[in-house]
Amino acid sequence: MQAQEKTGLKGVWKITLADVVTSEARRLQSMIERLRERGDDPKRLRYLIDQLNGKFGHAPIFVENIIPTAGRSVLAQRLANTTTYTGIINKVALGSNSTPVANGDTILGTETYRNAAASLTYANNIAYITGFFTAAECNGTYAEAGLFIDGTASANTGQLFSHVLIAVTKSAAQTLTIDWTLTIS
């Protein structure tokens, strides 16, 4: 009798807005910005983001996403030693389009802002990716978000790995943290 194996990918987004109106919140945001720019201490960065969101954050929003064909294709290519893409998620993007996400998506509907992933870690078949947007970086209403493999600073670059609809309005007095987990089961 052959063993039956069912494998899958499940991504979940946790979206947290934090108010940075006190001196302590602004201090934490500055420390996060410095660490994010250096990119050399993901555990400390994660700790500071958790402190900021724990003390000054609103209740998080949880949303499940899709992993479109473009993202799954990159994984399959890397497993087969095709090195066109690194397979590393390096950009987190926000957009304004509320069209339902689809398996064939390769870009966001209307990308309006992106920055580098702040933290990338894994444990026990789960990848953890964090995007962090400072109070001054991007303000407005966002209807979608995405993660990109091998993206550049320019919109619509890289391979879309995850796409989700969100409903977030961020002000100039708030940070936005996007924590994404991908469970491979």
N, C-alpha and C positions, 0 to 999 in steps of 0.2 A: 504494500500500500504506500503510495506516495504522500509525502507531507504537503499540505496545502499552506502556502505562504501568501499573506496579504500585506502588501507594502503600500504606504501612502505618505503624503506630505500634508501637514496641516499648519497653516500660519495664522497667528492671532496678533492683532495690533492692540496695544494699550496706549492710549493718548491722554496726556496729562498737561493741563495748563497750570502754571504757578504764577502767583502775583509777586512781582519784584518791586515793592513800594517801600520796604523797610531797608535800613542800612545792612542788616544781616542778610537779607535776601539778595541785595545788590552785591555784597561781598562774595556770597556763594556763587552767584552768576559769573563774577569776574574770575574767580578761581577755576570754574568750569571752562570758561573761554580760554584761559591760558593753557590748561591741560589739553583741551581739544586741539589748539594750535600746535602744541608740541607733539601730540599723538604718541606719547611714550609711557603712559601709566593708566591703562584702561580700568584697572581695579579701583584706583583712587578716583578717577573720573566718575565711575559708576557710583561710588560711595557718595560723592558730592552731589550728583544728580538726585540720588535717593534722599539725601538730606534736604535739598531744596524742595523737592516735591512733597516730602513727608511733612515739612513745616509750613509750606506756603502753597501747596497744590490744592486744586479742586478735585472733586471725585473723578477718578479716571473713567474713560469711555473704552469699552472693549468691542472690537469688531473683528470678525473673521474675514479672511481675504481669499483671493484665488491666486494660484501659481499658474500663470498662463503658459501656453505652449513654448513661447520663446525662452522662458526661464527653465522649464523642465528640459528643453533641448540642450541648454548649456550644461546642465548636470550630466546628461547622457554623453555629451561630447567629452567632457573631462574624464568620465569613467573609461572611455574608449581611447584615452590618450590623445585626443584632438585638442590642441592647445591654442585654438583661435582666441579663446577667452580665458581669463585667469580663474573664473568661477567665484571671484571675491566681490561681494556686495560692497560698493564703496560710496554710493550716493543715495540720499533720501530726498524725495521730491514731493512738492505740494502742488495742487492744481485746483482749478475752479469749475471743472466740468462735472455735472452730476449724472451723466449718461451711465447706465448700469455697466459694470465691468464685464468683460467677456474673455473667453479662453483665447481668442485670437489677438488680444491687445498686445501691442509692441511698444507703445508710448502711453503717457497719460492723455486724457482728452484735451486738456488745456493746461499745460504745465506753467506755473507762475513763479516758483522759487525752488531751489535745490541747494543742498550743501553736503559736505562730506559726512559719512557715517561717523558718529562720535566714538562708538565702541563696538567691537566685534568679539564675541566669545562663544564657547560651546561647552556642553557637558552632557553626558548620557543621551546621545542622539538628539540633542536639542541645540539649535543655533540661536544665539541672542544678538540682535542688532539694535543699536540705539541711535536715534537721530535727535539732535538737540538744536533748537532755534532760540537765540537770545531775544530779549525784549526788543532790541533795535533792528533785528534782522528782517523779519517779515511780519507784516501786520495786515489783517483782513480776514475775509471769510474763505474757508477752504472746503471743497466738496470731495476731494480725492487725494490720495497719496500713493506713492510707489517707491519701490526699492530697485536700484539699478546695479548691474554688474558691469564693471569697466566703464563707467560713465565719466564724462569730463564735467567741467563747470558749466558747460552750455546745455541748455534745455534739449530734451529728446535725444540724448546721447547715451550709449551703453545699451545693454540688453535688459529689458524689463523683467524682473524676477517676481515681484509681488505687486498687486494692484488692489486697491480697496476704496470704497466710498466712505467718506467721513462727513461730519457736520461740525466744523470747528470755526469759531470766530476768535481771533487772537488780537489783543490790543498791544500798544507800545509799552504797556506796563506789565506784560506777561511773557514768560518763556513758554515754549512748547516742547515737550518731550514725547518722542514716539519710540516705544519699546516694542520690538517685534520678536516673536518667538516662532521658530520653525521646528516642528516635531516630525522626525522621520520614524515611522513605525512600520 
